[in-house]
Amino acid sequence: MSPSRRDRAVLSGVVFAVLFAQVLLYPGIPDLVVALGGTPAAWDGDVGAILDAGKWFLTTEFVGFVLCAGLWGAFSDATGARTPLIVAGAAVGAGGYLTLAVVPTVASMPYSGVLAIRFFQGAATIGAFSLSITTLMDLEGGGGQNMGAAGLAIGAGTALGSPIGGVLYGVGPFVPLYAAAVVLGAAGLLATRATDRAPTPTHRTPAAVVRGLRGRPSLTVPFAFGFVDRMTAGFFALVGTVYFQSTFDLDPGATGILLGAFFVPFALLQYPLGRLSDRIGRVLPVVAGSLLYGFAVIGVYYAPTAPGAGSVMVVVGILGALVAPATMALVSDLAAPQERGVSMGGFNVFGSLGFLTGIVGGATVAGAFGFQAAFFAVGFAEIAIAIVLFPVLLQLEVPVGLGESIGGG
């Protein structure tokens, strides 16, 4: 195996581990929050109480993501180091998961303390995640191919995390936390095998690196698509989970399988569809995929049965696999080599803000106006971003396969 292929496999493994650990917790979030001392979730038809039970636990982690993703990337660009930071982020993140599992069982802790641990766990975990993807960007072989490998890892981690997490919750509410700690710790060890290919350090302060993004306003286009795409993921992580359980009377295990109906095709198709974007360009996968993706999200609400919803979720997963690697590759296309870390960090900041919006906004809309309104709001956001930014995409200087480019701006 060539060094590039080995590093692609290693870094994809780290990305997989981060997402697998994260999603292990999702199928039984209401039960976990109760076990950690949060607001009890009353499964008596009170949808507002069920949504509120998991909202802050999920939100706090993503606040850590938002505040720290760019900092990890800027520090990496400024120092010319990636791998040691990936190892550190994975190790501290694993410690955060372990602390969440252990502390409430040995000491009395207010729920605010649990959320503080959750914040630091998220702040560390995003470093391992974002810089692993950045290091994949540093590899040769085509942005679509490398981001397809990242997307495959993301999809596989989430695809396996949902059903396995559902099974682990059947053993005990803290078991997924212990499993997440082990997996993320193993990811830290795996990251030591990757070659650090960071470009020559900029020798600027991290703050100066972040300010350098102002000179590349074109990056706001993939950032905007990343925001909306991740918003749908946050929506399904909480609102979708509660909708499936309350509408179809599913337990966490069955819910995990239903979420997996999305993540399996989402995982398996990202690598080939990422390579496809290297051949045909980014515009068609991003725009057409986003339009169809939005309509498919709305279609989930109209599925009359759990198997029917699972079938539509498969379609959502296929379309998500068309959009995701092309969008991440667009970041690689537009970022300067010495600014890849902070650029991918910025992409993950917007993605995390999107996930937060999907959780908090989706829960708020669902609680106030019902699930139908929430599905429509998220689906039409995906449709609108494709329509609004299509003309802008046509003006960007991005690859269209075989070294060509679109536009001249």
TIDO-912233 format. One record per residue (C-alpha): residue number from 1; residue in one letter; x, y, z. Coordinates in steps of 0.1 Angstrom, whole numbers, plus 5000, padded with zeros to 4 digits. Example, Ala and Ser with C-alpha at 12.3 -4.5 7.8 and 13.67 -1.06 7.14 Angstrom:
REM residues 2
     k   r     xx     yy     zz
     1   A   5123   4955   5078
     2   S   5137   4989   5071
This chain:
REM residues 409
     k   r     xx     yy     zz
     1   M   5000   5000   5000
     2   S   5014   5034   4991
     3   P   5019   5060   5018
     4   S   4990   5081   5005
     5   R   4966   5052   5005
     6   R   4977   5042   5040
     7   D   4973   5078   5053
     8   R   4939   5080   5036
     9   A   4928   5048   5053
    10   V   4942   5059   5087
    11   L   4927   5094   5086
    12   S   4893   5080   5074
    13   G   4895   5056   5103
    14   V   4898   5086   5127
    15   V   4869   5104   5111
    16   F   4848   5072   5113
    17   A   4856   5068   5150
    18   V   4847   5104   5159
    19   L   4813   5101   5142
    20   F   4807   5066   5154
    21   A   4813   5077   5190
    22   Q   4791   5107   5186
    23   V   4761   5090   5171
    24   L   4762   5061   5195
    25   L   4744   5084   5220
    26   Y   4716   5096   5197
    27   P   4690   5068   5197
    28   G   4685   5070   5235
    29   I   4692   5107   5242
    30   P   4661   5112   5263
    31   D   4669   5082   5285
    32   L   4706   5092   5288
    33   V   4697   5127   5299
    34   V   4674   5114   5326
    35   A   4702   5091   5339
    36   L   4725   5121   5340
    37   G   4701   5141   5361
    38   G   4686   5163   5334
    39   T   4649   5172   5329
    40   P   4629   5140   5329
    41   A   4614   5130   5296
    42   A   4578   5119   5301
    43   W   4568   5095   5274
    44   D   4531   5103   5279
    45   G   4525   5122   5247
    46   D   4541   5155   5259
    47   V   4563   5161   5229
    48   G   4576   5193   5243
    49   A   4591   5176   5274
    50   I   4606   5148   5252
    51   L   4623   5174   5229
    52   D   4635   5195   5258
    53   A   4651   5165   5275
    54   G   4677   5161   5248
    55   K   4680   5196   5234
    56   W   4706   5211   5258
    57   F   4727   5179   5260
    58   L   4731   5179   5222
    59   T   4735   5217   5220
    60   T   4763   5220   5245
    61   E   4786   5197   5225
    62   F   4780   5217   5194
    63   V   4787   5250   5212
    64   G   4821   5235   5218
    65   F   4824   5225   5181
    66   V   4815   5261   5170
    67   L   4838   5279   5193
    68   C   4868   5257   5188
    69   A   4868   5243   5153
    70   G   4884   5274   5138
    71   L   4909   5277   5166
    72   W   4922   5241   5160
    73   G   4925   5249   5123
    74   A   4942   5282   5128
    75   F   4967   5268   5153
    76   S   4974   5240   5129
    77   D   4981   5263   5100
    78   A   5002   5286   5121
    79   T   5024   5258   5135
    80   G   5025   5235   5105
    81   A   5013   5205   5126
    82   R   4983   5183   5122
    83   T   4989   5148   5136
    84   P   4999   5157   5171
    85   L   4968   5179   5174
    86   I   4946   5151   5161
    87   V   4960   5127   5187
    88   A   4955   5153   5215
    89   G   4919   5161   5205
    90   A   4910   5124   5204
    91   A   4926   5116   5237
    92   V   4909   5145   5255
    93   G   4876   5138   5238
    94   A   4878   5102   5250
    95   G   4884   5114   5285
    96   G   4853   5136   5283
    97   Y   4831   5107   5273
    98   L   4846   5086   5301
    99   T   4841   5113   5327
   100   L   4804   5117   5316
   101   A   4799   5080   5323
   102   V   4818   5078   5356
   103   V   4813   5110   5375
   104   P   4775   5108   5379
   105   T   4778   5072   5393
   106   V   4804   5081   5420
   107   A   4794   5117   5430
   108   S   4765   5140   5430
   109   M   4768   5165   5403
   110   P   4743   5192   5391
   111   Y   4732   5190   5355
   112   S   4751   5222   5348
   113   G   4783   5203   5357
   114   V   4774   5175   5332
   115   L   4769   5201   5305
   116   A   4803   5217   5313
   117   I   4819   5183   5308
   118   R   4800   5178   5276
   119   F   4812   5212   5263
   120   F   4849   5204   5269
   121   Q   4844   5169   5253
   122   G   4829   5186   5222
   123   A   4857   5212   5221
   124   A   4883   5185   5220
   125   T   4865   5161   5197
   126   I   4861   5187   5169
   127   G   4899   5191   5168
   128   A   4904   5154   5160
   129   F   4875   5155   5134
   130   S   4883   5187   5116
   131   L   4921   5183   5114
   132   S   4917   5147   5102
   133   I   4896   5160   5073
   134   T   4921   5188   5067
   135   T   4950   5163   5065
   136   L   4930   5144   5039
   137   M   4928   5177   5020
   138   D   4966   5178   5021
   139   L   4969   5144   5003
   140   E   4972   5143   4965
   141   G   4947   5123   4945
   142   G   4919   5148   4938
   143   G   4897   5168   4962
   144   G   4866   5148   4954
   145   Q   4883   5115   4960
   146   N   4898   5126   4993
   147   M   4866   5142   5005
   148   G   4847   5112   4993
   149   A   4869   5091   5017
   150   A   4861   5115   5045
   151   G   4824   5113   5036
   152   L   4825   5075   5035
   153   A   4840   5076   5070
   154   I   4814   5101   5082
   155   G   4785   5081   5067
   156   A   4798   5047   5080
   157   G   4803   5061   5115
   158   T   4768   5074   5117
   159   A   4753   5044   5099
   160   L   4768   5020   5124
   161   G   4765   5043   5154
   162   S   4728   5045   5153
   163   P   4718   5008   5154
   164   I   4747   4998   5177
   165   G   4739   5027   5200
   166   G   4703   5015   5202
   167   V   4715   4980   5212
   168   L   4739   4993   5238
   169   Y   4711   5014   5254
   170   G   4693   4981   5260
   171   V   4722   4971   5283
   172   G   4723   5004   5302
   173   P   4721   5041   5297
   174   F   4758   5047   5303
   175   V   4771   5019   5281
   176   P   4772   5040   5249
   177   L   4793   5066   5268
   178   Y   4819   5039   5278
   179   A   4819   5026   5242
   180   A   4824   5061   5228
   181   A   4854   5066   5251
   182   V   4871   5034   5240
   183   V   4865   5041   5203
   184   L   4878   5077   5204
   185   G   4908   5066   5225
   186   A   4916   5040   5198
   187   A   4913   5067   5172
   188   G   4940   5087   5189
   189   L   4963   5058   5188
   190   L   4955   5052   5151
   191   A   4962   5088   5143
   192   T   4999   5084   5153
   193   R   5003   5062   5122
   194   A   4995   5091   5098
   195   T   5022   5112   5081
   196   D   5019   5149   5089
   197   R   5017   5166   5054
   198   A   5008   5201   5066
   199   P   5022   5228   5043
   200   T   5050   5250   5055
   201   P   5037   5269   5085
   202   T   5026   5305   5080
   203   H   5044   5318   5111
   204   R   5014   5340   5117
   205   T   4994   5340   5149
   206   P   4962   5319   5148
   207   A   4942   5351   5150
   208   A   4960   5364   5118
   209   V   4953   5331   5101
   210   V   4916   5335   5109
   211   R   4916   5371   5096
   212   G   4931   5358   5063
   213   L   4897   5341   5055
   214   R   4883   5376   5049
   215   G   4903   5376   5016
   216   R   4884   5345   5004
   217   P   4847   5354   5004
   218   S   4840   5326   4979
   219   L   4843   5302   5008
   220   T   4810   5314   5022
   221   V   4793   5293   4994
   222   P   4804   5259   5007
   223   F   4800   5272   5042
   224   A   4764   5280   5035
   225   F   4756   5246   5020
   226   G   4774   5230   5049
   227   F   4752   5249   5073
   228   V   4720   5237   5057
   229   D   4731   5202   5051
   230   R   4742   5197   5088
   231   M   4709   5214   5099
   232   T   4690   5185   5085
   233   A   4714   5161   5103
   234   G   4707   5179   5136
   235   F   4670   5178   5129
   236   F   4669   5141   5124
   237   A   4693   5135   5154
   238   L   4666   5149   5179
   239   V   4634   5158   5162
   240   G   4635   5129   5137
   241   T   4642   5105   5166
   242   V   4613   5118   5187
   243   Y   4590   5118   5156
   244   F   4598   5082   5147
   245   Q   4594   5070   5183
   246   S   4562   5089   5190
   247   T   4545   5083   5156
   248   F   4555   5047   5150
   249   D   4559   5036   5187
   250   L   4596   5025   5182
   251   D   4621   5017   5209
   252   P   4657   5030   5207
   253   G   4669   4999   5188
   254   A   4643   5002   5161
   255   T   4649   5039   5159
   256   G   4686   5033   5153
   257   I   4678   5010   5124
   258   L   4655   5036   5109
   259   L   4682   5062   5111
   260   G   4706   5037   5097
   261   A   4684   5035   5066
   262   F   4697   5070   5058
   263   F   4733   5065   5069
   264   V   4741   5033   5051
   265   P   4736   5046   5015
   266   F   4750   5079   5027
   267   A   4782   5061   5037
   268   L   4786   5036   5009
   269   L   4781   5061   4980
   270   Q   4802   5090   4992
   271   Y   4835   5078   4979
   272   P   4823   5070   4943
   273   L   4801   5101   4942
   274   G   4830   5122   4955
   275   R   4852   5109   4926
   276   L   4823   5116   4902
   277   S   4825   5153   4913
   278   D   4862   5153   4903
   279   R   4851   5143   4868
   280   I   4819   5164   4863
   281   G   4826   5193   4887
   282   R   4809   5204   4919
   283   V   4780   5225   4907
   284   L   4756   5197   4895
   285   P   4761   5174   4925
   286   V   4757   5203   4949
   287   V   4727   5221   4933
   288   A   4707   5192   4919
   289   G   4714   5171   4949
   290   S   4703   5198   4974
   291   L   4671   5204   4955
   292   L   4661   5168   4955
   293   Y   4674   5163   4990
   294   G   4651   5190   5004
   295   F   4620   5174   4988
   296   A   4630   5139   5001
   297   V   4633   5153   5037
   298   I   4597   5165   5034
   299   G   4587   5132   5020
   300   V   4598   5114   5052
   301   Y   4569   5131   5070
   302   Y   4543   5117   5046
   303   A   4555   5081   5049
   304   P   4525   5062   5065
   305   T   4545   5034   5082
   306   A   4579   5028   5097
   307   P   4590   5007   5067
   308   G   4578   5034   5044
   309   A   4597   5060   5063
   310   G   4628   5038   5061
   311   S   4624   5036   5023
   312   V   4623   5074   5020
   313   M   4653   5077   5044
   314   V   4672   5055   5019
   315   V   4665   5081   4992
   316   V   4676   5109   5015
   317   G   4708   5091   5022
   318   I   4716   5086   4985
   319   L   4710   5123   4978
   320   G   4730   5133   5008
   321   A   4759   5112   4995
   322   L   4758   5132   4963
   323   V   4760   5166   4980
   324   A   4783   5161   5009
   325   P   4817   5152   4993
   326   A   4813   5177   4966
   327   T   4806   5204   4991
   328   M   4837   5195   5012
   329   A   4858   5193   4980
   330   L   4846   5228   4971
   331   V   4863   5240   5003
   332   S   4895   5223   4991
   333   D   4892   5239   4957
   334   L   4888   5274   4970
   335   A   4912   5274   5000
   336   A   4949   5282   4998
   337   P   4971   5253   5008
   338   Q   4984   5273   5038
   339   E   4949   5280   5050
   340   R   4933   5246   5046
   341   G   4931   5240   5084
   342   V   4913   5272   5092
   343   S   4891   5269   5061
   344   M   4880   5234   5070
   345   G   4876   5247   5106
   346   G   4853   5274   5093
   347   F   4833   5249   5073
   348   N   4829   5228   5105
   349   V   4819   5260   5124
   350   F   4791   5266   5100
   351   G   4782   5229   5099
   352   S   4780   5228   5137
   353   L   4759   5260   5138
   354   G   4737   5242   5113
   355   F   4734   5212   5135
   356   L   4726   5234   5164
   357   T   4699   5251   5144
   358   G   4685   5217   5134
   359   I   4683   5207   5170
   360   V   4671   5239   5187
   361   G   4651   5254   5158
   362   G   4636   5220   5148
   363   A   4626   5213   5184
   364   T   4611   5248   5188
   365   V   4591   5246   5156
   366   A   4580   5211   5163
   367   G   4569   5219   5198
   368   A   4551   5251   5188
   369   F   4536   5241   5154
   370   G   4539   5204   5151
   371   F   4561   5179   5132
   372   Q   4547   5188   5098
   373   A   4558   5224   5100
   374   A   4593   5213   5112
   375   F   4598   5189   5083
   376   F   4587   5216   5058
   377   A   4609   5242   5074
   378   V   4641   5221   5071
   379   G   4632   5207   5037
   380   F   4625   5241   5021
   381   A   4657   5255   5036
   382   E   4677   5230   5016
   383   I   4657   5238   4985
   384   A   4661   5275   4989
   385   I   4698   5275   4994
   386   A   4703   5256   4961
   387   I   4681   5281   4942
   388   V   4697   5312   4957
   389   L   4733   5301   4954
   390   F   4732   5284   4920
   391   P   4741   5317   4901
   392   V   4769   5323   4926
   393   L   4783   5288   4921
   394   L   4784   5294   4883
   395   Q   4807   5324   4889
   396   L   4833   5306   4911
   397   E   4866   5294   4898
   398   V   4862   5257   4906
   399   P   4872   5225   4888
   400   V   4849   5209   4863
   401   G   4868   5178   4857
   402   L   4899   5173   4835
   403   G   4914   5205   4849
   404   E   4887   5228   4834
   405   S   4869   5255   4853
   406   I   4836   5273   4854
   407   G   4833   5310   4852
   408   G   4859   5336   4855
   409   G   4852   5353   4888
